[in-house]
C-alpha cells in the first residue's frame, strides 16, 4: 500500500494483481461552506457584543466610584483620626475586654454562615446605606433562629427594614428633650451654648425600666457590680448626641404568644421630648410629634433556641467537654443614636477634653434640676459610655450560661473572651473611591448566591444565555486538516472566498481522474472534448470550462452535491 499526502486531499493507493485502484474521499468539500456575504453581519454582531460588554463593565466600575466621591467614612471601627469614628470601641473590646474582633465588608447576609453564631455579636453602627429586605431577613433569622446577638445604632431610617421586623421604628429627625439634656462647658465651668439635642438617659442593662421598682430606679451600679458584670437593679448614665427617637408597636405574635420573646426598654427620654420634624425647635408645634414615650435603647431577647456547642460532661469535671445541644438566647438591641459609640463619648478622658463632665455640677444651676443625678442618687458619675455598653455586650453574650462548657466561657486565661467574637459591619459605611467597586461587587455576589429565588433566577438566565449563544454562534472558519509532521500544531491560513470555484473545479477533475484510473499526466493530455464526454453533466461541464460564468456560494454547494452523485452514477 502506498500513501500520497498533499495539501489538497489525501489519496490512498491499494495494490492489486491487476491494476491500481484509487479510493478518494471528498472530505474537503464539506469544508468549503463559509458564506462570504455573512461575514459583514458576523463582524457587526461581534462589534455590538464587545461594545455592550465594554460599556457595561465601565458603568459597573465607575458608578460606585461616583457615588462615594467627596464622602468620608463615618462611624468606622478602623478610622482613628476623627472623634466621630468608633475605633476606641473596637480597641476596648479587642484589647481590654479581649473578645475576638473582626469585620464584614461585603454584606451582613453572611451572618448565618459564621462559626458559632450564638457566640457572635454583629455591631451595625451608623448605617450610611440602608439595610435592604434580604439582609434584614438574614439578620432576623440570625437572632431568632441561630441565637445571634446584634446591636443596631442609627439616628435615621436606614435601619427601619430590620427594626420593623421587631416592632421598632426609627424616626428620621432629631429628638429634643427639655428635661434630659447635657451641656458642654468651658474651662470656667460655664455653658456657652445649650442644646436640647444633647440627651442623656439613665439606662438599665438587663431590665425593663418601665417595670423596675422605684428603689432600683434610683440606684446606680456599684463598682463591685460593674467589675463582676452583675448590673442588677441599678442604672448607669448614658450620653447621646443628637439622637432620634424609637417608637415601639407590639407585633401580632406578642398577643398570641407573649412568652416567645422578652421586650425591654433599657433607656428612654423624658415626657417632654419631641421629634423636631419641622426644624423649629418648638415642642408646642403640632407638626413636631411628642408621644411621651420615646425610647432611646430597646432590647429584645429570644430564649430557648437550640444550638450545638461544647457542653461539660457530667462526672468528669467542668473542663471535660463534649458536643451537644444547648439552649441559648438570641438578642438584639436598638439604639437611637450612633454617636453614643463614637470616640467623643466612649471614654471619659476624651470627653472631658471636649467639655463634658462626670456630673452636672460644673455647669451651674441651669441643668442642675434636669441632671441624671436627680434620678440616680448614688454611684451616679458618668465615666464614658464605655462602661455601660461593655456590661450590655457581656450580658448579651451569655457568659452566665452554665450549660456551656467552662473552657469556652473562661478561655485560656482569666478575662479571656476570645471564644466570643464582635463583628463590626463595615459594609454599611461609605468606602474609598478605589475600593467601592470591589465592595459592591462582593455584596452583589453574596446577594445573588444567598437568596434562594435569586440563585435559581441566575441559573435560569445563564441557561438562557447559553441557549442564545448556541443559536447565534457563527459557523466555524474554513479550515482543513493537513497531515504534515513538519507543520505540527500549525493551522493553515483561512481560505480566500475567491478561490472557492477553483477548488471545486480541482475536486471535479480529481474525481474524474480517479474514477477512470488515470494518472495526472494522462489526465492532462486528454483534449477538452474527451473530458467533457467523460463528464456528461452539462452543469459540471460549464463549471469545468466556462470562463465567464460566476457562481454564488449556494450554487457552489449544489454543484458539490452533484459531484458526489456523479461519482456514484458513473
C-alpha positions in Angstrom: 0.0 0.0 0.0 1.3 3.4 -0.9 0.0 6.7 0.6 0.3 10.1 -1.0 -0.2 13.2 1.2 -0.9 16.5 -0.4 -2.2 19.8 0.8 -5.3 19.4 -1.3 -6.5 16.0 -0.2 -5.5 12.5 0.9 -5.2 9.7 -1.6 -4.7 6.1 -0.8 -3.4 3.6 -3.4 -4.3 -0.1 -2.9 -2.2 -2.6 -4.8 -3.9 -5.5 -6.6 -2.7 -8.0 -9.1 -4.5 -6.4 -12.0 -4.3 -2.7 -11.6 -4.1 0.3 -9.3 -7.3 1.1 -7.6 -7.8 4.6 -6.4 -10.1 5.4 -3.5 -10.7 9.0 -2.9 -13.0 10.7 -0.3 -14.1 14.2 -0.9 -14.0 15.3 2.7 -12.6 18.7 1.8 -15.8 19.6 0.0 -17.6 19.6 3.3 -15.3 22.4 4.5 -16.0 24.8 1.6 -19.2 26.2 3.1 -18.4 29.5 4.6 -20.6 32.3 3.2 -18.7 35.4 2.3 -21.8 37.5 2.4 -22.4 36.7 6.1 -19.0 37.9 7.2 -20.1 41.5 7.5 -23.1 40.6 9.6 -20.9 38.5 11.9 -18.4 41.3 12.3 -21.2 43.8 13.1 -22.6 41.4 15.7 -19.3 40.8 17.3 -18.8 44.6 17.5 -22.1 45.1 19.2 -21.4 42.4 21.8 -18.0 43.7 22.6 -19.1 47.3 22.8 -22.0 46.4 25.1 -19.8 44.4 27.4 -17.3 47.3 27.5 -19.9 49.9 28.3 -21.5 47.7 31.0 -18.1 47.0 32.6 -17.2 50.7 32.6 -20.5 51.6 34.2 -20.2 48.9 36.9 -16.7 50.2 37.7 -17.4 53.9 37.6 -20.8 54.3 39.1 -19.9 53.1 42.6 -16.9 55.5 42.5 -19.1 58.4 41.5 -21.4 57.8 44.5 -18.6 58.0 47.0 -16.6 60.9 45.6 -16.3 63.6 48.2 -17.7 61.5 51.0 -15.9 60.4 54.1 -16.4 57.2 56.1 -18.1 57.8 59.4 -18.5 55.6 62.5 -15.9 53.1 61.2 -14.1 50.8 63.6 -10.9 51.2 61.6 -10.6 55.0 61.2 -8.8 56.6 64.2 -8.3 60.3 63.5 -11.8 61.8 64.0 -13.9 61.9 67.1 -16.9 60.6 65.2 -15.3 57.2 64.5 -15.7 54.1 66.7 -12.1 52.9 66.8 -11.9 53.4 70.6 -14.9 51.0 70.9 -13.1 48.4 68.8 -9.9 48.8 71.0 -11.9 48.3 74.1 -13.5 45.0 73.0 -10.2 43.8 71.4 -7.6 44.8 74.0 -9.4 45.3 77.3 -12.3 43.0 77.1 -10.3 40.5 75.0 -13.0 39.5 72.6 -12.1 38.2 69.1 -12.8 41.2 66.9 -13.5 41.1 63.2 -15.4 42.9 60.5 -17.5 42.2 57.4 -17.0 44.4 54.3 -19.5 42.9 51.8 -22.9 42.4 53.4 -24.4 41.2 56.7 -26.2 38.4 54.8 -23.3 36.2 55.7 -24.2 36.1 59.4 -25.8 32.7 59.4 -22.7 31.2 57.7 -20.4 32.3 60.5 -19.0 29.8 63.0 -20.8 29.7 66.3 -23.4 32.5 65.6 -24.7 32.2 69.2 -21.3 33.4 70.4 -21.1 36.3 67.9 -22.3 39.9 68.1 -22.8 41.9 65.0 -22.4 45.7 65.5 -24.2 47.9 62.9 -23.1 51.4 63.9 -24.3 54.4 61.9 -25.5 52.7 58.7 -24.9 55.1 55.8 -26.5 52.8 53.4 -30.0 51.3 54.0 -30.3 47.7 55.2 -32.4 46.0 52.5 -35.1 43.4 52.9 -32.9 40.4 52.1 -30.3 41.5 54.6 -33.0 42.2 57.2 -34.4 38.7 56.8 -31.0 37.1 57.3 -30.3 39.2 60.5 -33.8 38.4 61.8 -33.1 34.6 61.4 -29.6 35.1 62.9 -31.2 36.4 66.1 -34.4 34.4 66.3 -33.2 31.0 64.9 -29.4 30.9 65.5 -29.2 32.7 68.8 -27.1 35.5 67.4 -26.5 38.9 69.1 -26.9 42.3 67.3 -26.6 45.9 68.2 -28.1 48.4 65.7 -27.4 52.1 66.2 -28.8 54.8 63.9 -30.4 58.3 64.0 -32.3 57.9 60.7 -34.5 55.4 58.9 -31.6 53.4 57.2 -32.2 50.5 59.7 -36.0 50.5 59.6 -36.5 47.4 57.3 -34.7 45.4 60.1 -36.2 47.3 63.0 -39.8 46.9 61.7 -39.4 43.1 61.9 -39.2 43.5 65.7 -41.9 46.2 66.0 -39.4 49.2 66.2 -39.4 52.3 64.1 -36.6 54.9 63.9 -37.7 58.5 63.3 -35.8 60.4 60.6 -35.4 63.6 62.5 -33.5 64.6 65.7 -35.2 64.4 69.1 -35.1 67.3 71.5 -35.5 66.9 75.3 -36.0 69.9 77.6 -35.7 67.8 80.8 -32.9 65.4 79.9 -30.0 67.2 78.2 -26.4 67.8 79.0 -24.2 70.8 78.1 -20.6 71.3 77.0 -18.8 73.7 79.4 -15.7 75.8 79.1 -12.7 76.0 81.3 -14.6 78.2 83.7 -17.4 75.8 84.1 -19.8 77.8 82.0 -22.1 76.6 79.2 -21.5 78.9 76.2 -24.2 77.0 74.2 -27.1 74.9 75.3 -28.7 72.3 73.0 -31.6 70.1 73.8 -30.2 67.7 71.2 -27.6 66.5 73.7 -29.7 64.0 75.5 -28.9 61.8 78.5 -30.6 58.7 79.9 -30.3 56.6 83.0 -30.3 53.2 81.4 -30.6 49.6 82.6 -28.5 46.7 81.2 -30.9 43.8 81.6 -34.2 45.1 82.9 -37.2 47.0 81.5 -37.0 50.5 83.2 -40.8 50.6 83.0 -41.1 47.6 85.2 -38.3 48.3 87.7 -39.1 49.2 91.3 -38.8 52.8 92.4 -35.9 51.8 94.7 -34.0 50.1 91.9 -34.6 53.0 89.6 -32.7 55.3 92.0 -29.7 53.1 92.4 -26.6 53.5 90.4 -24.5 50.4 89.6 -21.7 50.0 92.2 -18.0 49.3 91.3 -18.5 45.8 92.6 -21.4 45.2 90.3 -19.5 46.6 87.3 -16.3 44.7 87.9 -18.3 41.4 88.4 -20.6 42.1 85.4 -23.7 41.9 87.5 -25.7 45.2 87.0 -29.0 44.1 88.5 -31.5 46.6 90.0 -29.4 49.6 89.0 -28.9 52.1 86.2 -26.0 53.8 84.5 -25.9 57.3 82.9 -25.5 57.2 79.1 -24.9 60.3 76.9 -26.5 60.7 73.4 -25.6 63.4 70.9 -28.5 64.4 68.6 -30.4 61.1 68.8 -33.7 60.4 67.2 -36.5 58.5 68.9 -37.6 54.9 68.8 -41.3 54.0 68.5 -42.4 50.6 69.6 -45.6 48.8 68.5 -46.1 45.2 69.6 -46.3 42.5 67.0 -49.3 40.3 66.4 -47.4 37.4 67.8 -46.8 39.3 71.1 -50.5 39.0 71.8 -50.8 35.4 70.5 -47.7 34.1 72.2 -46.5 36.6 74.8 -43.7 34.3 76.1 -41.9 33.9 72.8 -39.7 36.9 73.5 -38.8 39.4 76.2 -39.2 43.1 75.3 -37.3 45.6 77.4 -36.9 49.4 77.3 -33.4 50.0 78.6 -33.3 53.8 78.2 -36.0 56.4 77.4 -36.4 60.1 77.0 -38.5 62.3 79.3 -42.2 63.0 78.7 -41.2 66.5 77.4 -39.2 65.1 74.5 -40.4 65.6 70.9 -39.2 64.9 67.3 -38.2 68.1 65.6 -39.6 67.3 62.2 -40.1 71.0 61.2 -36.7 72.1 62.5 -38.2 74.9 64.6 -37.1 73.5 68.0 -40.7 74.2 69.2 -42.2 71.4 71.2 -45.7 73.0 71.0 -45.8 72.8 67.2 -48.4 70.2 66.3 -46.2 69.1 63.4 -43.5 68.0 65.9 -44.8 64.8 67.4 -44.4 64.4 71.1 -45.9 61.0 72.0 -44.5 61.0 75.6 -42.9 57.5 75.4 -40.0 57.9 73.1 -37.4 55.2 73.6 -33.6 55.6 73.3 -32.5 52.0 73.8 -34.6 48.8 73.4 -33.7 45.2 73.8 -35.4 42.0 72.5 -34.4 38.6 73.8 -35.5 35.3 72.2 -34.9 32.4 74.7 -35.0 28.7 74.1 -33.1 28.5 70.8 -31.3 25.1 70.4 -27.7 25.1 69.1 -24.8 22.7 69.1 -21.7 23.6 71.3 -19.3 22.2 73.8 -21.0 21.1 77.0 -19.5 19.9 80.3 -19.6 16.1 80.7 -21.3 15.0 83.9 -19.0 13.3 86.4 -15.8 14.4 84.7 -15.4 18.0 85.9 -16.3 21.3 84.4 -13.5 21.3 81.9 -14.3 17.9 80.4 -16.4 18.7 77.4 -18.4 17.1 74.6 -20.5 18.4 71.8 -24.2 18.5 72.4 -27.4 20.6 72.2 -27.5 23.8 74.2 -30.3 26.3 74.8 -29.3 29.9 74.1 -31.0 33.3 73.8 -30.9 35.4 70.7 -30.7 39.1 71.5 -30.9 42.4 69.5 -30.6 45.9 70.8 -31.7 49.1 69.0 -30.0 52.4 69.9 -31.4 55.7 68.6 -28.0 57.3 68.1 -24.8 56.0 66.6 -22.7 58.7 68.3 -23.1 57.0 71.7 -20.3 54.7 70.4 -18.1 57.5 69.0 -14.7 58.3 70.2 -16.1 61.5 71.6 -18.4 59.9 74.1 -16.8 56.5 74.6 -14.1 57.2 77.1 -14.1 59.8 79.9 -10.7 61.3 79.3 -11.5 62.2 75.6 -15.0 63.5 76.6 -13.5 65.8 79.3 -11.1 67.3 76.9 -14.1 68.3 74.7 -16.0 69.9 77.6 -18.1 67.1 79.1 -18.1 66.2 82.8 -18.8 63.3 85.1 -21.8 65.2 86.6 -23.9 68.3 86.2 -22.4 70.5 88.9 -19.9 72.3 86.8 -22.5 73.9 84.5 -24.3 75.9 87.1 -27.9 75.9 88.2 -29.4 75.7 84.7 -29.2 71.9 84.4 -28.9 71.0 88.0 -32.6 70.2 88.2 -32.5 68.3 85.0 -29.4 66.3 85.7 -29.2 62.5 85.9 -28.0 62.9 89.5 -31.6 63.7 90.3 -32.7 60.2 89.1 -29.7 58.2 90.3 -29.0 59.1 93.9 -25.7 57.3 94.4 -22.9 55.9 92.2 -24.1 58.4 89.6 -21.0 59.6 88.0 -20.7 59.3 84.2 -17.5 57.6 83.2 -18.0 57.5 79.5 -20.4 55.3 77.5 -17.7 52.5 77.5 -18.8 51.3 80.9 -22.5 50.8 80.0 -22.0 49.1 76.7 -19.3 46.8 77.9 -21.7 45.5 80.5 -24.5 45.2 77.9 -22.4 43.2 75.4 -21.2 40.9 78.2 -24.8 40.2 79.3 -25.9 39.6 75.7 -23.1 37.1 75.1 -24.5 34.8 78.0 -21.3 34.2 79.9 -23.7 33.2 82.8 -25.0 30.2 80.7 -23.7 27.4 83.0 -24.7 24.7 80.4 -21.9 25.9 78.2 -18.5 24.5 78.8 -16.4 26.5 81.3 -13.5 26.1 78.9 -15.4 28.1 76.3 -16.7 30.7 78.7 -13.4 31.3 80.6 -10.9 31.0 77.7 -7.2 30.2 78.2 -6.6 32.7 81.0 -8.6 35.0 83.4 -10.5 37.6 81.4 -10.0 35.9 78.0 -13.2 36.1 75.9 -11.6 35.2 72.6 -14.1 32.3 72.1 -16.7 35.0 71.6 -16.5 37.4 68.7 -17.6 41.0 68.0 -18.0 41.7 64.3 -18.2 45.3 63.0 -20.4 45.7 59.9 -18.3 48.0 57.7 -20.4 47.3 54.7 -23.0 49.9 55.7 -20.4 52.7 55.5 -19.1 54.7 52.6 -15.9 53.2 51.3 -12.9 54.6 49.5 -13.2 55.5 45.8 -10.9 52.7 44.7 -12.4 50.0 46.9 -16.1 50.9 46.2 -16.5 48.8 43.0 -15.0 45.7 44.7 -17.1 46.1 47.8 -20.3 46.5 45.7 -19.3 43.5 43.6 -18.8 41.3 46.7 -22.2 42.4 48.1 -23.9 41.6 44.8 -22.3 38.2 44.5 -23.3 37.3 48.1 -26.9 38.6 47.4 -27.2 36.5 44.2 -25.9 33.3 45.8 -27.6 33.6 49.2 -31.2 34.2 48.2 -32.9 31.1 47.0 -35.1 32.8 44.5 -32.2 34.9 43.1 -30.0 31.9 43.0 -32.3 30.0 40.7 -33.0 33.1 38.7 -29.3 33.4 38.0 -29.1 29.8 36.9 -32.1 30.3 34.6 -30.6 33.4 33.0 -27.2 31.6 32.5 -29.0 28.8 30.8 -30.9 31.2 28.5 -27.7 33.0 27.6 -26.0 29.7 26.7 -29.0 28.8 24.5 -28.9 32.1 22.7 -25.2 31.8 22.2 -25.7 28.4 20.7 -28.3 29.8 18.3 -26.3 32.8 17.1 -22.8 31.4 17.1 -21.3 31.8 13.6 -20.0 28.9 11.5 -16.5 27.8 12.0 -13.9 29.2 9.8 -12.9 27.3 6.7 -10.1 25.1 7.7 -8.8 21.6 6.9 -6.6 19.0 8.4 -3.1 18.8 6.9 -1.3 15.6 7.7 2.2 17.0 7.7 4.5 16.4 10.6 6.6 19.4 9.7 3.7 21.6 10.3 2.6 20.1 13.6 0.2 22.2 15.6 0.2 24.9 12.9 -3.2 25.8 11.5 -3.3 26.6 7.8 -4.4 30.1 6.7 -8.1 30.8 6.2 -9.2 30.1 2.6 -9.9 33.0 0.3 -13.5 33.0 -0.9 -12.3 34.0 -4.4 -10.7 30.6 -4.7 -13.8 28.6 -3.9 -14.7 28.0 -7.6 -11.2 26.9 -8.5 -11.1 24.4 -5.6 -14.4 22.9 -6.7 -13.1 22.6 -10.2 -10.0 20.9 -8.9 -12.1 18.5 -7.0 -14.2 17.7 -10.1 -11.1 16.9 -12.2 -9.6 14.8 -9.5 -12.7 12.7 -9.2 -12.8 12.2 -13.0 -9.2 11.1 -13.0 -9.7 8.7 -10.1 -12.9 7.3 -11.5 -11.2 6.5 -14.8 -7.9 5.2 -13.3 -5.9 7.9 -15.0 -2.5 9.3 -13.9 -2.1 13.0 -13.6 -0.1 13.1 -16.9 -2.8 11.1 -18.7 -5.5 13.4 -17.4 -3.6 16.5 -18.5 -3.0 15.0 -22.0 -6.7 14.4 -22.8 -8.4 17.0 -25.0 -11.3 19.0 -23.6 -14.0 17.4 -25.8 -13.0 14.0 -24.5 -13.1 15.2 -20.9 -16.5 16.8 -21.5 -17.7 13.4 -22.8 -16.4 11.8 -19.6 -18.3 14.3 -17.5 -21.6 14.1 -19.3 -23.4 16.6 -17.0 -23.9 20.0 -18.7 -23.7 21.8 -15.4 -20.4 20.2 -14.5 -19.1 20.8 -18.0 -19.9 24.5 -17.6 -18.1 24.6 -14.2 -15.1 22.9 -15.7 -14.6 25.1 -18.9 -16.7 28.2 -18.7 -14.6 31.4 -18.3 -17.4 33.9 -17.9 -19.8 32.1 -15.6 -19.8 33.2 -11.9 -21.2 31.2 -9.0 -22.7 32.2 -5.7 -21.9 30.1 -2.6 -25.3 28.5 -2.8 -24.7 27.4 -6.4 -21.3 26.0 -5.5 -22.9 24.0 -2.7 -25.4 22.5 -5.2 -22.5 21.7 -7.6 -20.6 19.9 -4.8 -23.6 17.7 -4.2 -23.8 17.0 -8.0 -20.1 16.0 -8.0 -20.8 13.5 -5.2 -23.8 12.0 -7.1 -21.7 11.9 -10.4 -19.2 9.7 -8.8 -21.9 7.2 -7.7 -23.7 7.3 -11.1 -20.6 6.6 -13.1 
